[in-house]
Amino acid sequence: MRALNRWLGDARVELTFRLHRTRSLLQRGLTSLRVRGLRHTLRRTLQELRAGTAPTPPLPPSGEQPAAAALPQLPECAAPRASIVVPVYNQLDYSLDCLRSLAACGDRTPFEVIVVDDGSSDDTATTLPQVPGLRFHRNPRNLGFIGACNAGAALARGEYLVFLNNDTQVRPGWLDALLDTFAQHERVGLAGSKLVYPDGRLQEAGGIVFADGSGWNYGRFDDPDDPRYNFVRETDYCSGAAIALPRALFDELGGFDGHYAPAYYEDTDLAMKVRARGLRVLYQPKSVVVHCEGVTAGTDTRQGVKAYQVANQRKFLARWQTTLSAGHAAPGTPAELAAQHRTKRRVLIVDACTPTPDRDSGSLRMLNLMRLLLDEGCAVTFFADNRAHDGAYTQALQQLGVEVWYRPFLGNIARWFAERGSRFDLVIASRHYVARTYLPLVRQFAPQARFVFDTVDLHYLRERREAELARSPVMARNAEATREKELRLIRESDLTLVVSPMEREILAREAPGARVDVLSNVHAIPGRRRPFAERRDLVFVGGYRHPPNVDAARWFVKQVLPLLRAHLPDVRVHLIGADAPESVRILGDHPGVVFHGYVRDLDPYMDGCRIAIAPLRYGAGVKGKVNLSMAHGQPVVATSCAVEGMHLRPGEDVLVADSPEAFADAIVRLHGDPALWQRLSDNGIENVRRHFSFDAARDALRRIMGSLAPVRGENPATDRVGS
């Protein structure tokens, strides 16, 4: 009877979720039609429908192939960045296939290839030295895998050592991705590739070491496109079939340890030593290598070289038993939990769309929030309500270290929660129309998780102000309906995040008793890079899917700019932002207006324009455009609405004006006053540092996370091991 009641409860929650989500999508579609028009709404809908899964690169061609192509040859005076060491023992055909793939990979990284022949009895010694660009070394006697790798490393000239089995074929981009791992992440000592079988199945997405010293290839025989295996992740070890590490570090650690000669567990031991130095071992899914496992040593652990795998496990356990028993998962722990045994908390984030940080400030805040959570030792999982793989934006999250789910792996969302909800300690849902849809799923399938509603801004406040500006009773009624939904969600959530103290004060009146905290925008601070005299013009940055930015651009060009150009006839305003409707694009026809639309790199405008403007007449939340300019030392002229809740002092940190005449006068004054410009520039940088920097956000996040005490003891990840 209990099982039946549980099934009925799950079914009811799933049906409710589907109904709420359908209603939400319809309401958002109607709002888009009203605000943006039919053309834009249809274009956006088609984009959502076309968005799908990540493309799968083809496997290398099989069958008859020509002789090995020439490897890249560096000038005598040029040192390679990477030295690829390929140990070989017979199996000439596999070695030639490996070299062909290296010759054809097309990676930008300068590399050399060192083949170490460990006493082959076939034609290896006569054939491979003829390959152009190859450095060939033959050991005087068979040294085994460990000895061959160490011999090759001793000949290397590159900054990085890359060990590659000869029974592999690399996919284009594998080396660039592998070495980029060291530049993109902190404290990386070793990085390993994704290994795929020739038939397309996954062989390894990083390795797991259990507390008894036994190992497992995470993801073995699964789909290599599965989201679980496609994000950068700290791992216990990576198979020596394709790994990279700094040559200096390899030398410091004494190379592969002869304690495990002739082979097996030397790569696992190396990873443990790297970690003992305070460095991390990372799995890099963009580096894809096809591996014909067991070609040289076989797969039977009862005989031959493969038998050393069993013997060396005992040696490995004896050396590392204290470390393993203190932190590694027990044998039998589900692989997905064992793969993240270092995690402090497991956090799920749900938003309307995948963050596009180069297109809107809300996305930049969300991306930086994920960065901070990862820095705090959390495992972060994300999916967008539209379940789309958003190309480079999704891949950027995966490279950051976020597990991102999408179609077709994320099909039935309720079923996904039923299968995985018990693993999360914290669920953060962004925007009220998304969060209120997912709250019932979390309560049903993840009752142990704390539910955090991230407002981004108070939507009802923004809608109410828009209605007042438009003097529209219909819009006012819609704003009131949004208010009721948003406040109900705030009362039902375990915690609500707002971006300014002002909005927290509003909710203290509107939703008394609700837990509300401030986690504002998060910005890096490039600082001022060009002085007053080297700058000219004005700049306005804003994503035009956001209606307040459309209104602001039109109001400034039509009401303020004519007054301004009466005093500064040569001044121009640069309108920058994605998804601009026709009403904004045609502003470029006005004298003194340069319409750019989407711009990938904003730095030239942050460093080259003298003044930033934020002429918003309505809105809510903290304005990322103001933060962005101030972080670059670019003074801002803004309306009262644009700077509310930002701890800014008019006349000291920013100039504030609300009428067209006052706004134009403020720009004229600032444009011609170097001392005022310098003061605003200095104070703006300090404001961002104090309130909107990574350090400020980190302090706020730690306070918030501390207030959300784990439900199951001090370490939720460990509490669930074996469950």
Secondary structure, DSSP 8 states (H G I E B T S, - for coil): -HHHHHHHHHHHHHHHHHHHHHHHHHHHHHHHHHHHHHHHHHHHHHHHHH-B----------S---S--------TT---SEEEEEEE-S-HHHHHHHHHHHHH---SS-EEEEEEE-S-SSTHHHHGGGSTTEEEEE-SS--HHHHHHHHHHHH--SSEEEEE-TTEEE-TTHHHHHHHHHHHSSSEEEEEEEEE-TTS-EEESSEEE-TTS-EEETTTTS-TTSGGGSS-EE-SB--TTEEEEEHHHHHHTTSS-GGGTTSSSHHHHHHHHHHHTT-EEEEEEEEEEEE-TTTTT-S-TTSSGGGHHHHHHHHHHHHHHHHHHHHS--TTS-HHHHTTTT-SEEEEEEESS---TTT-HHHHHHHHHHHHHHHTTEEEEEEETT--B-THHHHHHHHHT-EEE-TTTS--HHHHHHHHGGG-SEEEEESHHHHHHHHHHHHHH-TTSEEEEE-SS-HHHHHHHHHHHHT-HHHHHHHHHHHHHHHHHHHHSSEEEESSHHHHHHHHHHSTT--EEE----B------S-GGG--SEEEE--TTSHHHHHHHHHIIIIIHHHHHTT-TT--EEEE-SS--HHHHGGGGSTTEEEEE--S--HHHHHH-SEEEE--SS--S--HHHHHHHHTT--EEE-HHHHTTS---BTTTBEE--SHHHHHHHHHHHHT-HHHHHHHHHHHHHHHHHHTBHHHHHHHHHHHHHHS--SSSS-HHHHTTT-
